[in-house]
């Protein structure tokens, strides 16, 4: 899967498979907390971008009543 394809993908299984592929191809690749945050942030952003492309309305967390959080 190319980087461009992955950033449009919202399938968690494919993101996990791609991560395992990266590690098998580059065993010295960092797996520290900051690298994991970056990886998961990209996956979350892909979902947000997919919703945006489909016109799904988003709500900022500060606009959601505390009772619904």
Helices and strands as residue ranges (DSSP letters): H 3-6, H 12-25, H 33-54, G 61-63, G 66-68
